[in-house]
């Protein structure tokens, strides 16, 4: 990991630890009389000095949310070097996508190898399978926020993926 990635990882882990431990400390310090996160308000009104005490106990949902968020930040920080995308409900953030020109090189290498080895037999399914396998092999070899493999490596990975797809599908390569 480079310097920026190390700092990002450290910030995520620190914020997760502070959130988790902060909530636990707050809950522990404020845990009085059997209820946590209690707020009491006393009001005196009128000539008879009638006192009214209102007690509010906050939901456990706040505690659970803060602890889960802190734990998620700790995990994200700890696994930052291998994190490719983060999905939170409908929100999806990608971190390690290949630049479009390198993705095109990888896909073209797989497609070209399929077409060269099976003239006239290359189907869109074979090409799609080879491209998917090439992406998976690339992710295994180059993990990190933004992989930057050289062109020759991309072509080699594409060729190897296409050859593997052809051999597993039982098609004779010419």
Secondary structure, 3 states (H helix, E strand, C coil): CCHHHHHHHHHHHHHHHHHHHHHHHHHHHHCECCECCEEEEEEEECCCCEEEEEEEECCHHHHHHHHHHHHHHHHHHHCHHHCCEEEECCEEEECCCCCHHHHHHHHHHHHHHHHHHCCCCCCHHHHHHHHHHHHHHHHHHCCCCCCCCCHHHHHHHHHHHHHHHHHHHCCCCC
